[in-house]
Amino acid sequence: MQTHRITLALELSQRHGSVAMMNNKGAIESSVVESGSRDKDDLFPAIESISSVLNISPIDLELVVVSIGPGGFTGLRTAVAIAKMVALSASADIVAVESAIVTAESSNKGNGPFIVISCVKRNQCWLSRVEKTNGHWECEASITPIDAIHTKIHGCTTVFADEFLNEGSRVLLKDLSVEIQPNTVHATALLKVGVEMYIGGARCEPSSLLPLYPGEPEAVRAWKERQAPPK
């Protein structure tokens, strides 16, 4: 009888997050959670509930798959911290997945190529070009000027973006017959990708696991600004 790695997947890169778990029989359960909320904690209760349904003890976990961003500062920090905690306490392996890949997998739109636009700020964004080749997702990403988006979309018919993409870019993409879809992610898609990457040999040491930020987080910038001596 085939057994599966007992896996926890943490997708907290967006405002609405989710978690998924798989037991050694391959059964998968998931739950939607509030990502980065400072007022309530529904993440650990969700993990506990899923663990009970799948008959998993925290010490049984063998693999943690974490969506590393870009995305919300608090959610990503939370996901990374939990992944490290589980890895160190349960001797579980970690697989880190760029959130743009989770978007592509969650969309069920095929192998791409796709463009995922995130972290739009002023006149630039974090642009990821995602494509599945030989059964494996590949992601190339960089900070890109907003007015240069059209130079990156050759061969793409779908762009994933959130509400912060400006109207000018939306009009341009429409004129180029490029479909714009919301940037939607889910932990079940993350779990699938992470397990495939793990089988392919992907691993991340807890000490090297970090969120992916295209620039300095706004909270950090504001803190430094408050700490700076008056001019």
N, C-alpha and C positions, 0 to 999 in steps of 0.2 A: 504493500500500500504506500502510495506516494505521500510524503509529508512536506509541509510548507514551513518556511521561516515564520515564527510568530512575530508579527510586524505592527508597529505603530506609525501612522503617517500624520504629520502635523502641517496643515495648510492654513497659516495665519497671516498671509501676506496682504490680504485685503480687509476691508471694513467688516465684512461678514466672513468668518472663518469656518473651518470644519476639521474634524478629526476622523480617522478611519483606522480600523484594526483588522488583522487577519489572524486566525488561529492556525494550528498545524494541520487542520483538515482542509484549509483553503476557504473557509467561510469568512465573509467580510461583513462588517457592520460599520455604519458611519453616523455622525451627528453634526448638525450645524451649531456653531457657537459664535458668540460675539468676540471679535478679534480686537485685542488691545484695549478692552474696557477697563477703566480704573474704578468703576462703581460696583461691579459684580464679577464673580468668578464662576462661569458655567463650564469652563474648560475641564477642570479636574473632575467635577461631577459627571461630565459627559464621558470622559475616559473610564471612570469607575463603572458607569452604567454599561458601556459597551463591553468592558472586560467581564462583567458578570454574565452578560448574554452569551459571550463566546467561551466562558469558563476559562479565562486567562488570569493568572496572577501577575502583578507587575514584575516579579523576579523572573518570570518565564520569557519576557521579551528578548528576542534575539536580534532584531533589526529595527532601527528608527530611521524613517525617511522624512526629511524636513525640507520644506520649501523655503529657500533662503532669500528670495526677493528678486528685484526691488519691490518695495511695498511699504506698509505702515511700520514706523519705527518701533513702537511698543510691541506689536504683534510678532514681528520678526525676532526681536530680542527674547520674547517669551518662548517662541518655538525653539530657538537655538539653545536657550538655557535648559529647557526640558530635555532636549535631545542629548545634551552633554550629561545631564543628571542621570538619565536612563542608561546611557552608555557606560558611565562609571560605576553605577550601582548594580546593574544587571549584566555587565560585560557584553552589552549589545553592540553590534556594528552600526555605523552611521552612513547613510547615503544622502548627500546634499544635492538638491535639484533646483535649477534656476526656475523662478516662477513663470517665466514666459513659456517654458516647456509644458508646465502644468496647464496653462491656458490653452495651448495647442491640443494637448491630449483631451482636455475637458470638452473641447468644442465638437468632437466627433465629426470633423470635416475632412478627414483624410490626412495625407502626408505633407501637405504644404507645397511650396514654401509659404509661410505666413509672416506677417509683421506684427509685433506686439509693441505698442507704445505705452510707456508708463512714466511716472514721475515728471509730468509736464510742469515746467516752472519757467516763468518769464518767456524767453525766446528759445528754449531748448528742452529736450526730452531724452529719456533713455529708450533707445530703439533696439529691439531684438529681432533678428531674422532667424526663424525657426523652421527646420525641415527634417523630416524623417528619411534617413538614407540607410538602406540595407537593414531595416528594422530597428534603427536606433535614432533617437532625436539628437540633432545637432543645433547648437545655438551660438550665433555670433552677435555680440551686442556692443554698443558704444553710445556715448553722449552725442546727440545729433541736433543741429539747429532745426527749429521747427520749419523754417522755410526751405529746408533741404530734404524733407521727408520724401518728396516725389522722386528724388534721385535714388532712393533705396528700395523701391517697390517693384523693380523689374521681375516679372514672372509671378508676382503675387496677385491673387484675386480677392484676398480677405485681409483686412487690417483689424486688429483687436485694440481697442482704446477705451479709456474711461471718459467721464463727463468733462474732464479738464482739457481735452483736445479742442483747440480753438475752431471757430466756425469757418475761418478761411481754409484751414487744412481739410475740414470736412467737405467743403464745396469742391476743392481741388480733387480730392480722392473720388468724389462722386462723378466729376467730369471725366476722370480716367477710368470709370466703370469699375472701381474698386469698392467692394462691400465693406462696410464698417460694422463690426460686431462688438458688443460689450466685453470687457475683459473679465471673464467669469472663470473661476477656478474651483475645484473640489478635491477633497482629500482622497476620494476613491481613485481618481485619475492619477493623483500624486503617488498613491500606493502602487498602482500598476507600473508606472514608469520607474519608480524607485526599485522595485523588485527586479525588473528587467535589467536595470543598471547594475544592481548587485550581482546578478547572475553573470553579467559581463565583466565583473571584476572591480566595479567602482567601490571605493571605500573612502571615508574621511575620518581622520583622527580627531578626537574631541578637542584637542588643543588648537587645531587649525580651523575649526568650524566657526565661521563668522557670517553675519548677515551681509547681503550684497547691497551696498548703497551707491548710487551713482554720484553722490555728492555728500557733503556734510549734512546730517539730519538737521531739520529746522530747530528741534529742541536743543541740540548741541550749539548751534549758531546763536540762538537766543541766550543761552546760558553764558557763553563766552562774552556776548555783548554786555550782559549785566555785570560780569566780573571785570570788565576792562576798566582801567583807571580813567577818570574824567579827563577830557582834553582841555 
